[in-house]
């Protein structure tokens, strides 16, 4: 078993700024930028792939959100290890809440059909308030509460919870459309788990050594800077990325196959329904798109505006590709 440290000394160390935690937060910020860059190039049709439809990318995004919330829980436990610091808590809450409201306002005008009404910042703000009673509880009890939060969405719920004004809970039968949706359940569980881990390891001497460690290399300093400036980086990075990538889009135009994704998906589903092999279906459908582009019918297909005289041309392309998709 790990040797115990003097608790008052450990609590004093906890209240200091930890380079290790800033580095962890900096890594999460870097991962978030990678994900959003990938989402942006997909959204702007600069690449053919729709990353939202790829499970690995969705799990990557969830992992990033979970890491931010876990670190928020760790930070809460350490910041208030020597007692609740009301002024510091309210200052931080005001910053995060104000940033969350700003995100909602901006995305409402930019993406009215999928604006962010309860994203990662909203979850952190509300979770910070909900977490206050748990700061004084034993770590084992906090961990049990975290597990219950993780499991809550799997429990049968009442139809009453499907009301739009309760979507922030995450207990409804369907998930609302939003570019970032991080409801209280199950995500509050990540905050509680961070609190439980921080409270559990705080009394150990190894934790004090970690608290006093300082990253001095340029790489560590870069991550520490990103971790300490995580909120402004979060608010500004998408503006910078979208502006830069939109400029690229003006120079290169969209990926030729990007606007074909819905057509190809429908084509492949139809082909598979006729017992076609997946590889053969992909080749045939890609061939059809190429043929329709060549004979000038593609834009009419996208607009669902084929004329009667266009049907013969489309049928010819389909038959040709079915015989020889290469």
N, C-alpha and C positions, 0 to 999 in steps of 0.2 A: 504493500500500500504506500502511496505517496506520503512523504513527510508533510506534516501540517506547518503552515507558517503562522506567525503571530497575527491574529485576525485584525486588530486595529491597524497594524502595519500594512496588511494586505488590502484593507479597505482604503487606506491612504494612497497606495499604489494604484488602486482601481480608478481613483478620481483623476489621475493624470492622463495625458493624451498618450495612447498606445500607437506606436508606429506600425506594429503588427496588424492592428485592426484597420488602420488607414490603408495599409497595403492590400488587405483583403477587400476592402471597399473599392480601392483603385482597380483591382483585377475585375471585380464585378462591373465597374464602369466600362472598362475596356471590352468586356464580353458584350455588354449592352450596345456599345457602338458598333461592334461587329454585326450583331443581330439586326440593328436598325439600318445599317448600310445595306445588308442583304435584302431586308424588307423593301427598302427604297428602290433598289435597282429592279426588283421584281414588280413593285407597284407602278413604276414608270415605264415598264415594259422594255427595259434595257437588256434584260435576259429573258430567255424562254421559260425558265423554271418559275413556277408559282410556289414560293417557299411556304406559304401558309398551308398548302396541301400536303406538306412533307412532315410526317410525325416527328422525325428527329429534330427539325427546326422548332416545332411547337414545344417539345420537351426542353430544348435549349433555352427557349424564352422563359419557360416555367422555372427552370433551374436558376436563371438570373434573378427573377422576381423573388424566389425563395431565399436566395443568398442575401439580397438587400433587406428583406424582412427579418431574417435571422440575425444579421448584423445590427439592425435597429434594436432588436431585443437585447442583444449583448450590450450595446451602447447604453440602453436604459438602465440595465442592472448595474453596470460599472459607474455610470454618472451619479447614481443615487445610492451607492453602496454605503455611504456614511450618513444617509438620511435624505429625505426628499428635498431637492433644491428647486423650490417653487419658481423663482425668477428665471433660472436657466431653462427649466422645463417649458415655461410659457413662451419664452423667446423662441425656442426651437419649434414649438407647436405652431406659433404664429407664422414663422417662415415656411414651414412645410404646408400648412393650410393655405396660406396665400399663394404659394406656387401651385398647389392643386387646383385652386379656383382659376388661376391664370391658364392652366392647361385645359380645363374644361371650356373656358371662354374662347380660346384660340381654336381648339379643335371643333367647337360647335360651328364656327364660321368656315373652317377649312374642310371639315368632313361632317356635314350635318346629319348624314345617315348613319354615321358610326363614330360620333364624337365620344370623347373619354369622360364619362360621368362619374366613374369610380375606378380609377387606375391605381398604380403603385403608390403615388403620393397621397391619394385619398386614404388608401388602406393604412399607410404608415401613420397618418395623422390620427385617424380614429382608433387604430390599434394602440397608439401611445397612451391614449386616455383609458382605454379598456384595460391596459396592462398595469395600471398603477396599483390596484389591490394585490396583484401577484408579486410585486417587488418585495413584499414582506413575508411571502409564503415560503415554506421549505421547497428546495428544488425538485424533490420527487413529486410533490403535489402539483407544482407548475407543469412538470412533464406529463402527468396524467391529464391535466386540462388541455395540454397541447394535442395529445393523442385524440381526445374527444373532439377537438376542433377539426382535426384532419378527417375524422370519421363522419362528422355531422352531415355533409352533403349526401352520404350514402344511406342515411336513414330515410324512411318514408316521411314525406312532408305533406302539409295541408295545402289544398289549392289556393288558400288565402295568401300563401307565400309567393304565388306567381304574379302578384300585383306589381306593376312597374316600379312603384315607389319603394318596394322592398327588395329590388334587385341587388342593392348594395350588400345584402346579407349573403347572397349566393346559395340560398336554400330552395329556389324555385325549380320547377321541372325542366325548364329550358334556359339556355344561356342567351342573354341579350347581345345584340350586335354592337360591338365597340372595338376600337383599335387597341385599347388596353383595358382589360377587365380583371380586377384583382379584388374580389369580394372578401368580406370578413371571414366567411367559412369557405374553404378550409384555411385561408392564408394567415389568419390570426394565430393559427397553430405554429407557424414558423417564428413569429415574434416570441411566443411563449417558450418555444424550444430554445431560442437564443437566451432568454432570461434564465431558464433552467440550467443550461450549460454554464453560463457565466457565474451563477450563484454556486454551482457545484464545484467548479474548479478554482474559485477565488481563494479559498483558504490554503492552497498548496504552494509550496516554495517555488515549484517550476513556473507557476503562473506569475509570481513576482518577478522572476527572471525575464519572462516574456514581456511583462509590462515595462521593464527598464531597458529592454533591447532597443537599439537605435539603428535604423537602416541608413548607411552612409554612402553607398555606391550610387552613381547617377541613375541606374535603373530603379533602385529602391526609392530614391528621392522623387522620381517621376511618378511612381505609383502612389507614394505618400501624398504628393500634391494633388493627384486626381482624386484620391480618397477624401482629402480635406475640402476639396472644391466640388464634391459630387453633385450638389444641388444645382449650382449654376451650369455645370457641364451638362447635366440632364436637361435643363431647360433650353440650352442653346445648341446642343449638338445636332438636333434634327433640323433646325433652321439652316445651319451651315451645310449639312449633308444634302438636304433637298435642293438648296440653291446651287451647289456645285454640280450635282447630278442632273438637275434640270438644264444647266448650261451644256453639259455633255449631251443630253438628249437633243438639244437644238442643233448640235454639230453632227451627230451620228444618226439621229432618227431612232425610232423604236426597233427592237429586234424583229426581224421579219416573221418569226414564228410565235412571237409573244401574243399577238392578237388572235392567233389561231387556236390558242389553248382550249377555249370552250367548244369550238367546232371539233377539234381532234378528240377531246374527251367524249363527246357525244358520238362521234364516228366510231371510236374504239369500243364504246359500250354496245353500239348496234352490231358491230362486227363480232364481238364476243358472244352476243346473244344468238348469233347464227353459227356458234361453235367454231369460230375462227381462232387460230393460235395467236396469243398475245403479241409475239414478235412480228408475225405476218400482218396483224391488224395495225400495228404502229406504222409499218412500212407503207401499207395501202393508204392509210389516212394521211400520212405526210405527203405521199405522192399526189393525192387528190388536191390537197392545199396548193402544192406547187403547180399542178395543172390548171387550177382555177385562176391562180395568179397570172399564168402565162397567157391565157385567153381572155383576160380582162373581166372575169366574172366574180373575182374574189370580193371586191367592195360591195357588189350587189348581194352576195351571200351574207356578208356581215350585216348589211342593212336590212336583210330579209325582204329584198325588193327585186327578186328575179322576175323577169318578164316571161310570158309564155314562150317566146322565141328563144329564150335562154336555156330552157329545160333540155333541149336536145344537146346543146354544148356541154351542159353539166353531166348528162347521162353518158356522153361519150368519154368524158374524163374519168368518170367512175368505172366504166367498163374497161378502159385501157389500163387503169391502175390495178384493177382486180386481176387482170391477165398478167401484167408485168409491172409490179410496183417499183422496181429498181430504176 
